[in-house]
Amino acid sequence: MTRLPNRSAQTLRLLAELLGSPRGWRHGYELSKATGLKSGTLYPIRLAYARDQAEGEPATLGARMSKANS
């Protein structure tokens, strides 16, 4: 059974920001400033979605929306 992604207010804020420019890469510092989320909140959310990406793709600190995490 597939686990449902976190739907917290912080997660939704981050996803809304990423959907604003779905094809562009956004770095953590930029996302932190845009969303008001601190790194202790932002990076765990980002890493949770990175784990859902296809295996073999490199993990990065940048973020963008993809079919795997949309």
C-alpha positions as CSV (number, residue, x, y, z in Angstrom):
1,M,0.0,0.0,0.0
2,T,1.3,3.4,-1.0
3,R,1.8,5.9,1.9
4,L,0.0,9.2,1.4
5,P,2.3,12.2,1.3
6,N,2.3,14.7,4.2
7,R,-0.4,17.2,3.8
8,S,0.6,19.7,6.6
9,A,0.2,23.4,6.1
10,Q,4.0,23.7,5.7
11,T,4.1,21.0,3.0
12,L,1.3,22.6,1.1
13,R,3.0,26.0,1.3
14,L,6.2,24.5,-0.2
15,L,4.3,22.7,-2.9
16,A,2.3,25.8,-3.8
17,E,5.6,27.7,-4.2
18,L,7.1,25.0,-6.4
19,L,4.0,24.9,-8.6
20,G,4.5,28.6,-9.3
21,S,7.5,27.7,-11.5
22,P,7.1,23.9,-12.1
23,R,9.9,23.5,-14.6
24,G,12.5,25.7,-12.9
25,W,15.0,24.6,-10.2
26,R,14.7,26.3,-6.8
27,H,17.4,26.2,-4.2
28,G,16.5,25.7,-0.5
29,Y,17.6,29.2,0.6
30,E,15.3,30.7,-2.1
31,L,12.4,28.4,-1.1
32,S,13.0,29.3,2.6
33,K,12.7,33.0,1.9
34,A,9.7,32.6,-0.4
35,T,7.7,30.4,1.9
36,G,8.9,31.6,5.3
37,L,9.8,28.1,6.3
38,K,12.9,27.5,8.3
39,S,15.5,25.0,7.2
40,G,14.5,22.6,10.0
41,T,11.1,22.4,8.4
42,L,11.9,22.9,4.7
43,Y,14.6,20.3,4.3
44,P,12.8,17.3,5.9
45,I,9.8,18.0,3.6
46,R,12.1,18.2,0.6
47,L,13.9,15.0,1.5
48,A,10.6,13.2,2.0
49,Y,9.6,14.0,-1.6
50,A,13.1,13.3,-2.9
51,R,12.8,9.7,-1.5
52,D,9.7,9.3,-3.7
53,Q,11.7,10.0,-6.9
54,A,12.8,7.2,-9.2
55,E,15.8,5.3,-8.0
56,G,19.0,6.2,-9.7
57,E,18.3,9.9,-9.9
58,P,20.8,12.0,-7.9
59,A,19.7,13.7,-4.7
60,T,20.0,17.4,-4.8
61,L,19.4,20.4,-2.6
62,G,17.5,22.1,-5.4
63,A,13.9,21.3,-6.0
64,R,11.4,21.3,-8.8
65,M,8.1,19.6,-9.5
66,S,8.2,16.4,-11.4
67,K,5.8,13.7,-12.3
68,A,7.2,11.6,-9.5
69,N,6.3,14.1,-6.8
70,S,3.4,16.0,-8.2
